[in-house]
Amino acid sequence: MINFAKKSLVAALLAGVGFGATVAQAQERVYVIDQRDVVAKSGFDLCWRTGYWTPAAAAKDPAGCQCDKDLIPAEVCNPPMAPKAAAAGAAAGGPKPAGEKITVAADALFDFNKAVLRPAGKTKLDELVSKAQAIKLEVILAVGHTDRIGGDAYNQKLSEKRAAAVKEYLVAKGIEANRVYTEGKGEKQPVTGDKCKGTAKSKALIDCLQPDRRVDIEVIGTK
């Protein structure tokens, strides 16, 4: 999956959750920094970049070697120092980061081609709420996906509606609205690749494309 750090999402995170204390600080750092002064990462362990990121700026950022070592000159990132820095960070202590990313089959949440949560889907989200309430929650990211059956515009809207339905339910269960961010990817990021053949809306094709109909939900916080 692509890096989650789109400029629009980062801007929303900075404004709504307080990953950066001020706009001035955000301009000095090229990575999103959470309230613990730690670089925020996606479920794929990718650092979230701000809109000010460039390779040259990353080389000057304290987290540059941690996040983009391959893009920074070798003399800037001194490998022998990395273990010492890690040990110093561990000695400093502080809250432990907690993050979990789950992928829920859309068919488990919604009926085919629908965006209304099913009872079984609500049960799965209840489990997610329990996990979120067990930590100091910073943000929940919900990204909706569809299969390739149907038009691009229709699938984009359906993925957005499904992500919005997830947020609405989480908020109704007590999660603060400004801590839940949604996005729809439509059919742009299939996980089935070229495995499913054909274009006709057959049961076989619908079943084969099931993994593409999903909602990726990421919970980020501290214990």
Contacts in CASP RR format, 6 or more apart in sequence:
PFRMAT RR
TARGET T0000
AUTHOR 0000-0000-0000
METHOD contacts of the structure
MODEL  1
MINFAKKSLVAALLAGVGFGATVAQAQERVYVIDQRDVVAKSGFDLCWRT
GYWTPAAAAKDPAGCQCDKDLIPAEVCNPPMAPKAAAAGAAAGGPKPAGE
KITVAADALFDFNKAVLRPAGKTKLDELVSKAQAIKLEVILAVGHTDRIG
GDAYNQKLSEKRAAAVKEYLVAKGIEANRVYTEGKGEKQPVTGDKCKGTA
KSKALIDCLQPDRRVDIEVIGTK
1 42 0 8 1.000
1 44 0 8 1.000
1 189 0 8 1.000
1 216 0 8 1.000
2 189 0 8 1.000
3 42 0 8 1.000
3 46 0 8 1.000
3 48 0 8 1.000
3 49 0 8 1.000
4 42 0 8 1.000
4 46 0 8 1.000
4 48 0 8 1.000
4 141 0 8 1.000
4 218 0 8 1.000
5 32 0 8 1.000
5 42 0 8 1.000
5 46 0 8 1.000
5 47 0 8 1.000
5 48 0 8 1.000
5 49 0 8 1.000
5 50 0 8 1.000
7 50 0 8 1.000
7 51 0 8 1.000
9 181 0 8 1.000
9 183 0 8 1.000
10 32 0 8 1.000
10 48 0 8 1.000
10 49 0 8 1.000
10 50 0 8 1.000
10 51 0 8 1.000
12 181 0 8 1.000
13 19 0 8 1.000
13 32 0 8 1.000
13 40 0 8 1.000
13 48 0 8 1.000
13 139 0 8 1.000
13 181 0 8 1.000
14 20 0 8 1.000
14 23 0 8 1.000
14 26 0 8 1.000
14 32 0 8 1.000
14 50 0 8 1.000
16 178 0 8 1.000
17 138 0 8 1.000
17 139 0 8 1.000
17 178 0 8 1.000
17 179 0 8 1.000
18 35 0 8 1.000
19 32 0 8 1.000
19 33 0 8 1.000
19 34 0 8 1.000
19 35 0 8 1.000
19 40 0 8 1.000
19 138 0 8 1.000
20 26 0 8 1.000
20 29 0 8 1.000
20 32 0 8 1.000
20 33 0 8 1.000
20 34 0 8 1.000
25 33 0 8 1.000
26 50 0 8 1.000
26 52 0 8 1.000
27 52 0 8 1.000
29 50 0 8 1.000
29 52 0 8 1.000
29 61 0 8 1.000
29 63 0 8 1.000
30 49 0 8 1.000
30 50 0 8 1.000
30 51 0 8 1.000
30 52 0 8 1.000
30 53 0 8 1.000
30 54 0 8 1.000
30 57 0 8 1.000
30 58 0 8 1.000
30 61 0 8 1.000
30 64 0 8 1.000
31 39 0 8 1.000
31 40 0 8 1.000
31 47 0 8 1.000
31 48 0 8 1.000
31 49 0 8 1.000
31 50 0 8 1.000
31 53 0 8 1.000
31 61 0 8 1.000
31 63 0 8 1.000
31 64 0 8 1.000
31 67 0 8 1.000
32 39 0 8 1.000
32 40 0 8 1.000
32 47 0 8 1.000
32 48 0 8 1.000
32 49 0 8 1.000
32 50 0 8 1.000
33 39 0 8 1.000
33 40 0 8 1.000
33 63 0 8 1.000
34 40 0 8 1.000
34 138 0 8 1.000
34 220 0 8 1.000
34 221 0 8 1.000
35 138 0 8 1.000
36 94 0 8 1.000
36 95 0 8 1.000
36 97 0 8 1.000
36 222 0 8 1.000
38 97 0 8 1.000
39 47 0 8 1.000
39 48 0 8 1.000
39 63 0 8 1.000
39 66 0 8 1.000
39 67 0 8 1.000
40 47 0 8 1.000
40 48 0 8 1.000
40 220 0 8 1.000
41 47 0 8 1.000
41 48 0 8 1.000
42 48 0 8 1.000
42 101 0 8 1.000
42 218 0 8 1.000
43 99 0 8 1.000
43 101 0 8 1.000
43 218 0 8 1.000
44 101 0 8 1.000
46 67 0 8 1.000
47 63 0 8 1.000
47 66 0 8 1.000
47 67 0 8 1.000
47 68 0 8 1.000
49 67 0 8 1.000
55 68 0 8 1.000
55 71 0 8 1.000
55 72 0 8 1.000
58 64 0 8 1.000
58 67 0 8 1.000
58 68 0 8 1.000
58 71 0 8 1.000
58 72 0 8 1.000
59 72 0 8 1.000
59 73 0 8 1.000
59 76 0 8 1.000
61 67 0 8 1.000
64 72 0 8 1.000
64 77 0 8 1.000
65 72 0 8 1.000
65 76 0 8 1.000
65 77 0 8 1.000
65 82 0 8 1.000
69 77 0 8 1.000
95 136 0 8 1.000
95 222 0 8 1.000
95 223 0 8 1.000
96 222 0 8 1.000
96 223 0 8 1.000
97 220 0 8 1.000
97 221 0 8 1.000
97 222 0 8 1.000
97 223 0 8 1.000
98 135 0 8 1.000
98 219 0 8 1.000
98 220 0 8 1.000
98 221 0 8 1.000
98 222 0 8 1.000
98 223 0 8 1.000
99 135 0 8 1.000
99 218 0 8 1.000
99 219 0 8 1.000
99 220 0 8 1.000
99 221 0 8 1.000
100 131 0 8 1.000
100 218 0 8 1.000
100 219 0 8 1.000
101 216 0 8 1.000
101 217 0 8 1.000
101 218 0 8 1.000
101 219 0 8 1.000
102 128 0 8 1.000
102 216 0 8 1.000
102 217 0 8 1.000
102 218 0 8 1.000
103 214 0 8 1.000
103 215 0 8 1.000
103 216 0 8 1.000
103 217 0 8 1.000
104 121 0 8 1.000
104 124 0 8 1.000
104 214 0 8 1.000
104 215 0 8 1.000
104 217 0 8 1.000
105 210 0 8 1.000
105 211 0 8 1.000
105 213 0 8 1.000
105 214 0 8 1.000
106 144 0 8 1.000
106 145 0 8 1.000
106 146 0 8 1.000
106 162 0 8 1.000
106 213 0 8 1.000
106 214 0 8 1.000
106 215 0 8 1.000
107 210 0 8 1.000
107 213 0 8 1.000
108 118 0 8 1.000
108 120 0 8 1.000
108 121 0 8 1.000
108 124 0 8 1.000
109 117 0 8 1.000
109 118 0 8 1.000
109 120 0 8 1.000
109 121 0 8 1.000
109 124 0 8 1.000
109 125 0 8 1.000
109 162 0 8 1.000
109 165 0 8 1.000
109 166 0 8 1.000
109 215 0 8 1.000
110 116 0 8 1.000
110 117 0 8 1.000
110 118 0 8 1.000
110 121 0 8 1.000
110 162 0 8 1.000
110 165 0 8 1.000
111 118 0 8 1.000
112 206 0 8 1.000
112 213 0 8 1.000
113 158 0 8 1.000
115 158 0 8 1.000
115 161 0 8 1.000
115 162 0 8 1.000
115 164 0 8 1.000
115 165 0 8 1.000
116 165 0 8 1.000
117 125 0 8 1.000
117 165 0 8 1.000
117 166 0 8 1.000
117 169 0 8 1.000
122 169 0 8 1.000
125 166 0 8 1.000
125 169 0 8 1.000
125 170 0 8 1.000
125 173 0 8 1.000
126 173 0 8 1.000
128 140 0 8 1.000
128 170 0 8 1.000
128 217 0 8 1.000
128 219 0 8 1.000
129 170 0 8 1.000
129 173 0 8 1.000
129 174 0 8 1.000
129 175 0 8 1.000
131 219 0 8 1.000
132 140 0 8 1.000
132 170 0 8 1.000
132 175 0 8 1.000
132 219 0 8 1.000
135 219 0 8 1.000
135 221 0 8 1.000
135 222 0 8 1.000
135 223 0 8 1.000
136 221 0 8 1.000
136 222 0 8 1.000
136 223 0 8 1.000
137 175 0 8 1.000
137 176 0 8 1.000
137 179 0 8 1.000
137 219 0 8 1.000
137 220 0 8 1.000
137 221 0 8 1.000
138 179 0 8 1.000
138 220 0 8 1.000
138 221 0 8 1.000
138 222 0 8 1.000
139 179 0 8 1.000
139 180 0 8 1.000
139 181 0 8 1.000
139 220 0 8 1.000
139 221 0 8 1.000
140 170 0 8 1.000
140 175 0 8 1.000
140 179 0 8 1.000
140 180 0 8 1.000
140 181 0 8 1.000
140 217 0 8 1.000
140 218 0 8 1.000
140 219 0 8 1.000
140 220 0 8 1.000
141 181 0 8 1.000
141 182 0 8 1.000
141 183 0 8 1.000
141 216 0 8 1.000
141 217 0 8 1.000
141 218 0 8 1.000
141 220 0 8 1.000
142 163 0 8 1.000
142 166 0 8 1.000
142 167 0 8 1.000
142 170 0 8 1.000
142 180 0 8 1.000
142 181 0 8 1.000
142 182 0 8 1.000
142 183 0 8 1.000
142 215 0 8 1.000
142 216 0 8 1.000
142 217 0 8 1.000
143 163 0 8 1.000
143 182 0 8 1.000
143 183 0 8 1.000
143 184 0 8 1.000
143 185 0 8 1.000
143 215 0 8 1.000
143 216 0 8 1.000
143 217 0 8 1.000
144 159 0 8 1.000
144 160 0 8 1.000
144 162 0 8 1.000
144 163 0 8 1.000
144 182 0 8 1.000
144 183 0 8 1.000
144 184 0 8 1.000
144 185 0 8 1.000
144 186 0 8 1.000
144 214 0 8 1.000
144 215 0 8 1.000
144 216 0 8 1.000
145 159 0 8 1.000
145 184 0 8 1.000
145 185 0 8 1.000
145 186 0 8 1.000
145 187 0 8 1.000
145 189 0 8 1.000
145 190 0 8 1.000
145 212 0 8 1.000
145 213 0 8 1.000
145 214 0 8 1.000
145 215 0 8 1.000
145 216 0 8 1.000
146 155 0 8 1.000
146 158 0 8 1.000
146 159 0 8 1.000
146 186 0 8 1.000
146 187 0 8 1.000
146 212 0 8 1.000
146 213 0 8 1.000
147 155 0 8 1.000
147 187 0 8 1.000
147 190 0 8 1.000
147 192 0 8 1.000
147 206 0 8 1.000
147 209 0 8 1.000
147 210 0 8 1.000
147 212 0 8 1.000
147 213 0 8 1.000
148 155 0 8 1.000
148 187 0 8 1.000
148 190 0 8 1.000
148 209 0 8 1.000
148 212 0 8 1.000
149 201 0 8 1.000
149 205 0 8 1.000
149 206 0 8 1.000
149 209 0 8 1.000
151 187 0 8 1.000
152 186 0 8 1.000
152 187 0 8 1.000
155 186 0 8 1.000
155 187 0 8 1.000
156 184 0 8 1.000
156 185 0 8 1.000
156 186 0 8 1.000
156 187 0 8 1.000
158 186 0 8 1.000
159 184 0 8 1.000
159 185 0 8 1.000
159 186 0 8 1.000
159 187 0 8 1.000
160 182 0 8 1.000
160 183 0 8 1.000
160 184 0 8 1.000
160 186 0 8 1.000
162 184 0 8 1.000
162 215 0 8 1.000
163 182 0 8 1.000
163 183 0 8 1.000
163 184 0 8 1.000
163 215 0 8 1.000
164 182 0 8 1.000
166 182 0 8 1.000
166 215 0 8 1.000
166 217 0 8 1.000
167 177 0 8 1.000
167 180 0 8 1.000
167 182 0 8 1.000
170 180 0 8 1.000
171 177 0 8 1.000
171 180 0 8 1.000
187 212 0 8 1.000
190 209 0 8 1.000
190 212 0 8 1.000
191 211 0 8 1.000
191 212 0 8 1.000
191 214 0 8 1.000
192 208 0 8 1.000
192 209 0 8 1.000
192 211 0 8 1.000
192 212 0 8 1.000
195 208 0 8 1.000
196 205 0 8 1.000
196 208 0 8 1.000
196 209 0 8 1.000
197 205 0 8 1.000
198 205 0 8 1.000
199 205 0 8 1.000
END
